[in-house]
Amino acid sequence: MERLAAERHMPEVWLEVRLSLPSNIQFYERLGYHVLQECRYPDDTDGWYIMGKSMLVR
């Protein structure tokens, strides 16, 4: 996904990660993603983060 975004000169990549899978959240944080928004299911049984990573060279 990141390779394709870089090839297409996209400035950012977004993904969604369930809150009930904290190891997945940590994995994406180690790859440079940060939380953009928290969302919840209507019955509040779980939720997810929308996470993003800048593809711009710093």
N, CA, C and O atoms as a Tinker XYZ file with bonds, in Angstrom:
   232  protein
     1  N      0.816000   -1.165000    0.000000    73     2
     2  CA     0.000000    0.000000    0.000000    64     1     3
     3  C      0.877000    1.252000    0.000000    63     2     4     5
     4  O      0.639000    2.184000   -0.767000    81     3
     5  N      1.889000    1.264000    0.863000    73     3     6
     6  CA     2.769000    2.429000    0.920000    64     5     7
     7  C      3.546000    2.609000   -0.375000    63     6     8     9
     8  O      3.722000    3.735000   -0.840000    81     7
     9  N      4.007000    1.523000   -0.957000    73     7    10
    10  CA     4.740000    1.603000   -2.221000    64     9    11
    11  C      3.862000    2.193000   -3.313000    63    10    12    13
    12  O      4.296000    3.068000   -4.061000    81    11
    13  N      2.638000    1.717000   -3.403000    73    11    14
    14  CA     1.710000    2.216000   -4.404000    64    13    15
    15  C      1.421000    3.704000   -4.185000    63    14    16    17
    16  O      1.373000    4.477000   -5.142000    81    15
    17  N      1.231000    4.099000   -2.935000    73    15    18
    18  CA     0.984000    5.516000   -2.628000    64    17    19
    19  C      2.180000    6.374000   -3.032000    63    18    20    21
    20  O      2.006000    7.458000   -3.591000    81    19
    21  N      3.388000    5.897000   -2.753000    73    19    22
    22  CA     4.592000    6.649000   -3.128000    64    21    23
    23  C      4.718000    6.761000   -4.646000    63    22    24    25
    24  O      5.056000    7.822000   -5.171000    81    23
    25  N      4.444000    5.655000   -5.349000    73    23    26
    26  CA     4.515000    5.679000   -6.812000    64    25    27
    27  C      3.521000    6.663000   -7.415000    63    26    28    29
    28  O      3.773000    7.245000   -8.470000    81    27
    29  N      2.398000    6.842000   -6.743000    73    27    30
    30  CA     1.349000    7.745000   -7.244000    64    29    31
    31  C      1.445000    9.147000   -6.627000    63    30    32    33
    32  O      0.565000    9.984000   -6.823000    81    31
    33  N      2.518000    9.382000   -5.888000    73    31    34
    34  CA     2.788000   10.691000   -5.281000    64    33    35
    35  C      1.654000   11.148000   -4.367000    63    34    36    37
    36  O      1.306000   12.328000   -4.332000    81    35
    37  N      1.085000   10.201000   -3.632000    73    35    38
    38  CA     0.025000   10.523000   -2.682000    64    37    39
    39  C      0.672000   11.047000   -1.401000    63    38    40    41
    40  O      1.679000   10.494000   -0.960000    81    39
    41  N      0.125000   12.094000   -0.797000    73    39    42
    42  CA     0.762000   12.699000    0.363000    64    41    43
    43  C      0.589000   11.915000    1.659000    63    42    44    45
    44  O      1.377000   12.092000    2.589000    81    43
    45  N     -0.433000   11.044000    1.743000    73    43    46
    46  CA    -0.703000   10.352000    2.994000    64    45    47
    47  C     -1.425000    9.044000    2.724000    63    46    48    49
    48  O     -2.144000    8.907000    1.734000    81    47
    49  N     -1.220000    8.073000    3.628000    73    47    50
    50  CA    -1.910000    6.788000    3.581000    64    49    51
    51  C     -2.741000    6.679000    4.855000    63    50    52    53
    52  O     -2.266000    7.011000    5.941000    81    51
    53  N     -3.975000    6.217000    4.721000    73    51    54
    54  CA    -4.854000    5.984000    5.871000    64    53    55
    55  C     -5.225000    4.520000    5.941000    63    54    56    57
    56  O     -5.292000    3.833000    4.921000    81    55
    57  N     -5.468000    4.042000    7.167000    73    55    58
    58  CA    -5.963000    2.693000    7.383000    64    57    59
    59  C     -6.818000    2.692000    8.638000    63    58    60    61
    60  O     -6.819000    3.661000    9.397000    81    59
    61  N     -7.539000    1.611000    8.853000    73    59    62
    62  CA    -8.378000    1.470000   10.033000    64    61    63
    63  C     -7.923000    0.264000   10.827000    63    62    64    65
    64  O     -7.599000   -0.779000   10.259000    81    63
    65  N     -7.898000    0.412000   12.176000    73    63    66
    66  CA    -7.439000   -0.652000   13.065000    64    65    67
    67  C     -8.421000   -0.765000   14.229000    63    66    68    69
    68  O     -8.751000    0.235000   14.866000    81    67
    69  N     -8.884000   -1.973000   14.502000    73    67    70
    70  CA    -9.830000   -2.189000   15.602000    64    69    71
    71  C     -9.169000   -1.914000   16.947000    63    70    72    73
    72  O     -8.012000   -2.274000   17.166000    81    71
    73  N     -9.913000   -1.273000   17.847000    73    71    74
    74  CA    -9.407000   -0.977000   19.189000    64    73    75
    75  C     -9.180000   -2.246000   20.000000    63    74    76    77
    76  O     -8.338000   -2.256000   20.898000    81    75
    77  N     -9.907000   -3.307000   19.704000    73    75    78
    78  CA    -9.766000   -4.563000   20.440000    64    77    79
    79  C     -8.506000   -5.332000   20.045000    63    78    80    81
    80  O     -8.259000   -6.421000   20.563000    81    79
    81  N     -7.705000   -4.775000   19.130000    73    79    82
    82  CA    -6.453000   -5.410000   18.708000    64    81    83
    83  C     -5.280000   -4.462000   18.968000    63    82    84    85
    84  O     -4.672000   -3.951000   18.027000    81    83
    85  N     -4.960000   -4.227000   20.251000    73    83    86
    86  CA    -3.924000   -3.240000   20.573000    64    85    87
    87  C     -2.547000   -3.557000   19.986000    63    86    88    89
    88  O     -1.770000   -2.641000   19.718000    81    87
    89  N     -2.238000   -4.826000   19.786000    73    87    90
    90  CA    -0.938000   -5.156000   19.189000    64    89    91
    91  C     -0.875000   -4.670000   17.738000    63    90    92    93
    92  O      0.195000   -4.297000   17.258000    81    91
    93  N     -2.007000   -4.673000   17.041000    73    91    94
    94  CA    -2.022000   -4.143000   15.675000    64    93    95
    95  C     -1.834000   -2.635000   15.676000    63    94    96    97
    96  O     -1.146000   -2.092000   14.811000    81    95
    97  N     -2.444000   -1.952000   16.648000    73    95    98
    98  CA    -2.274000   -0.507000   16.770000    64    97    99
    99  C     -0.805000   -0.181000   17.003000    63    98   100   101
   100  O     -0.256000    0.713000   16.359000    81    99
   101  N     -0.169000   -0.899000   17.915000    73    99   102
   102  CA     1.253000   -0.687000   18.209000    64   101   103
   103  C      2.115000   -0.971000   16.985000    63   102   104   105
   104  O      3.085000   -0.255000   16.734000    81   103
   105  N      1.780000   -1.996000   16.230000    73   103   106
   106  CA     2.517000   -2.336000   15.019000    64   105   107
   107  C      2.525000   -1.155000   14.053000    63   106   108   109
   108  O      3.581000   -0.760000   13.559000    81   107
   109  N      1.340000   -0.588000   13.784000    73   107   110
   110  CA     1.260000    0.527000   12.845000    64   109   111
   111  C      1.906000    1.797000   13.401000    63   110   112   113
   112  O      2.464000    2.587000   12.640000    81   111
   113  N      1.837000    2.001000   14.715000    73   111   114
   114  CA     2.543000    3.142000   15.309000    64   113   115
   115  C      4.047000    3.015000   15.083000    63   114   116   117
   116  O      4.713000    4.006000   14.783000    81   115
   117  N      4.586000    1.807000   15.223000    73   115   118
   118  CA     6.025000    1.593000   14.972000    64   117   119
   119  C      6.387000    1.869000   13.516000    63   118   120   121
   120  O      7.524000    2.234000   13.220000    81   119
   121  N      5.437000    1.698000   12.611000    73   119   122
   122  CA     5.673000    1.977000   11.196000    64   121   123
   123  C      5.485000    3.455000   10.857000    63   122   124   125
   124  O      5.654000    3.856000    9.705000    81   123
   125  N      5.137000    4.266000   11.859000    73   123   126
   126  CA     5.023000    5.700000   11.641000    64   125   127
   127  C      3.609000    6.229000   11.483000    63   126   128   129
   128  O      3.425000    7.403000   11.160000    81   127
   129  N      2.605000    5.388000   11.703000    73   127   130
   130  CA     1.216000    5.839000   11.614000    64   129   131
   131  C      0.806000    6.516000   12.914000    63   130   132   133
   132  O      1.332000    6.191000   13.978000    81   131
   133  N     -0.125000    7.452000   12.832000    73   131   134
   134  CA    -0.646000    8.135000   14.012000    64   133   135
   135  C     -2.173000    8.162000   13.929000    63   134   136   137
   136  O     -2.750000    8.092000   12.844000    81   135
   137  N     -2.810000    8.266000   15.089000    73   135   138
   138  CA    -4.269000    8.251000   15.159000    64   137   139
   139  C     -4.821000    9.571000   14.636000    63   138   140   141
   140  O     -4.412000   10.646000   15.075000    81   139
   141  N     -5.750000    9.478000   13.698000    73   139   142
   142  CA    -6.441000   10.651000   13.162000    64   141   143
   143  C     -7.820000   10.810000   13.789000    63   142   144   145
   144  O     -8.282000   11.926000   14.022000    81   143
   145  N     -8.475000    9.673000   14.060000    73   143   146
   146  CA    -9.837000    9.731000   14.582000    64   145   147
   147  C    -10.172000    8.409000   15.260000    63   146   148   149
   148  O     -9.707000    7.351000   14.835000    81   147
   149  N    -10.980000    8.473000   16.316000    73   147   150
   150  CA   -11.507000    7.273000   16.957000    64   149   151
   151  C    -12.977000    7.148000   16.622000    63   150   152   153
   152  O    -13.720000    8.126000   16.710000    81   151
   153  N    -13.407000    5.956000   16.239000    73   151   154
   154  CA   -14.800000    5.684000   15.897000    64   153   155
   155  C    -15.294000    4.546000   16.786000    63   154   156   157
   156  O    -14.509000    3.705000   17.223000    81   155
   157  N    -16.604000    4.524000   17.051000    73   155   158
   158  CA   -17.194000    3.484000   17.897000    64   157   159
   159  C    -18.372000    2.841000   17.177000    63   158   160   161
   160  O    -19.065000    3.487000   16.390000    81   159
   161  N    -18.588000    1.550000   17.461000    73   159   162
   162  CA   -19.789000    0.880000   16.964000    64   161   163
   163  C    -20.994000    1.432000   17.719000    63   162   164   165
   164  O    -20.858000    1.847000   18.870000    81   163
   165  N    -22.170000    1.444000   17.094000    73   163   166
   166  CA   -23.359000    1.998000   17.756000    64   165   167
   167  C    -23.663000    1.352000   19.115000    63   166   168   169
   168  O    -24.128000    2.030000   20.031000    81   167
   169  N    -23.407000    0.059000   19.248000    73   167   170
   170  CA   -23.680000   -0.612000   20.529000    64   169   171
   171  C    -22.507000   -0.499000   21.502000    63   170   172   173
   172  O    -22.556000   -1.055000   22.599000    81   171
   173  N    -21.453000    0.219000   21.105000    73   171   174
   174  CA   -20.277000    0.501000   21.933000    64   173   175
   175  C    -19.537000   -0.766000   22.382000    63   174   176   177
   176  O    -18.895000   -0.767000   23.432000    81   175
   177  N    -19.624000   -1.843000   21.592000    73   175   178
   178  CA   -18.913000   -3.073000   21.930000    64   177   179
   179  C    -17.456000   -3.034000   21.498000    63   178   180   181
   180  O    -16.633000   -3.783000   22.025000    81   179
   181  N    -17.134000   -2.184000   20.564000    73   179   182
   182  CA   -15.759000   -2.066000   20.061000    64   181   183
   183  C    -15.693000   -0.778000   19.249000    63   182   184   185
   184  O    -16.668000   -0.033000   19.157000    81   183
   185  N    -14.567000   -0.539000   18.683000    73   183   186
   186  CA   -14.389000    0.631000   17.842000    64   185   187
   187  C    -13.137000    0.459000   17.010000    63   186   188   189
   188  O    -12.570000   -0.631000   16.930000    81   187
   189  N    -12.717000    1.539000   16.397000    73   187   190
   190  CA   -11.526000    1.478000   15.570000    64   189   191
   191  C    -10.895000    2.853000   15.477000    63   190   192   193
   192  O    -11.553000    3.875000   15.669000    81   191
   193  N     -9.622000    2.854000   15.183000    73   191   194
   194  CA    -8.898000    4.078000   14.896000    64   193   195
   195  C     -8.757000    4.213000   13.386000    63   194   196   197
   196  O     -8.521000    3.226000   12.688000    81   195
   197  N     -8.899000    5.419000   12.890000    73   195   198
   198  CA    -8.432000    5.749000   11.558000    64   197   199
   199  C     -7.045000    6.307000   11.774000    63   198   200   201
   200  O     -6.868000    7.306000   12.470000    81   199
   201  N     -6.054000    5.657000   11.171000    73   199   202
   202  CA    -4.656000    6.047000   11.362000    64   201   203
   203  C     -4.072000    6.507000   10.028000    63   202   204   205
   204  O     -4.483000    6.030000    8.970000    81   203
   205  N     -3.129000    7.418000   10.078000    73   203   206
   206  CA    -2.523000    7.936000    8.865000    64   205   207
   207  C     -1.011000    8.029000    8.980000    63   206   208   209
   208  O     -0.448000    8.084000   10.073000    81   207
   209  N     -0.376000    8.046000    7.822000    73   207   210
   210  CA     1.068000    8.182000    7.745000    64   209   211
   211  C      1.401000    9.088000    6.561000    63   210   212   213
   212  O      0.913000    8.884000    5.450000    81   211
   213  N      2.221000   10.070000    6.813000    73   211   214
   214  CA     2.659000   10.974000    5.745000    64   213   215
   215  C      3.605000   10.245000    4.820000    63   214   216   217
   216  O      4.491000    9.519000    5.270000    81   215
   217  N      3.418000   10.437000    3.524000    73   215   218
   218  CA     4.297000    9.833000    2.533000    64   217   219
   219  C      5.291000   10.860000    1.990000    63   218   220   221
   220  O      6.086000   10.552000    1.102000    81   219
   221  N      5.242000   12.069000    2.524000    73   219   222
   222  CA     6.151000   13.129000    2.079000    64   221   223
   223  C      7.511000   12.931000    2.715000    63   222   224   225
   224  O      7.602000   12.620000    3.902000    81   223
   225  N      8.557000   13.106000    1.948000    73   223   226
   226  CA     9.923000   12.973000    2.456000    64   225   227
   227  C     10.228000   14.196000    3.302000    63   226   228   229
   228  O      9.974000   15.327000    2.888000    81   227
   229  N     10.772000   13.966000    4.485000    73   227   230
   230  CA    11.082000   15.076000    5.388000    64   229   231
   231  C     12.534000   15.400000    5.372000    63   230   232
   232  O     12.971000   16.311000    6.075000    81   231
